């Protein structure tokens, strides 16, 4: 889990560094997709776990990752739109 989180944070940081402020939702979508893929991996692990409490914990972590991804997508999209509006207002 820690390696997955580290990889996601690194990918998100690189994606944010490449943000051009053009009002394009692709960057936020990519971040959300990365979080969703990691959550899918956790769901698969939960499906393969015989221990019910461990399975539930993995599913909860997957749900939290998806929520985090959606929140980051929204924040990136909002920041991107605000940057584009600021540039267009000049």
N, C-alpha and C positions, 0 to 999 in steps of 0.2 A: 504494500500500500504506500509506504513512504517513497519508494522509487517512482511509483506512478504519479504521486503528488508532485514530486520534484520535477519530473518530466513535464507535467502539465504547466507548472508555474514557469518553467523555462520556455516552453512553447508560447505561453501567453505573453511573456516578456518580449520575446522576439517579435511576436505579432504586433504588440503595441508599439514597439520601436519602428516598425514599418508603416505605421498608420499615417496616411497622408491627409486626413481631414477632408475627404471629398464627399462626405455624406453617403458613402457606400456601406452597405450592411455586411459585406463579405467578411470583413475582419471579425466582427462580433459573431457571425455565423460559424466561422472556423473555430473560434474559441469554444463556443457552445458544443460544437460537434466533437471536439477533443475531449471535453468533460463527459459528454454522452458516451463516447467510446470507452473511456475508462470505467464509467458506471456500468456499461454492458459487460465488461470484463468481471467486475465485482458480482454482477447478477449471475454470470456463468459459474463463478466460484461458489456462490451461494447454492446454486442448483446441484453442484457436485459435492456439497458438504452434507455428511450424514447427521451432524450435530445441529439440532433445530435452533438452539440459541445462537450458535455461530452463524448459521444461515440467516437468521433474522438480523443479526448485527451487520453482516455484509450487505444485505438488502437496504438497511437503513443508511449505510455509508454510500451506497449507490444513489439512493434518493437525495442525500445531502450533496453529492457531487453534481447531480443534475440541477439541483436548485442553485448551487454556486455558479455553474456554467451559465444558466439563464440570467442570473444577476449580473455576471461579468459581461455577457453579451449585451444586455440592456445598457450597462454603464458605458461600454465601448461605443455602442451606437449613439447614445446620447452625447457623449463627448465629441464624437465625430461630427454629429449634426451641429453642435454648438460651435465647433471650430470652423466648419464650413460657413455657418451663418456670420460669424465674426469676420471672416475673410470677405464674404460677399457684401458686408455692410460698409467696408472701407471704400 
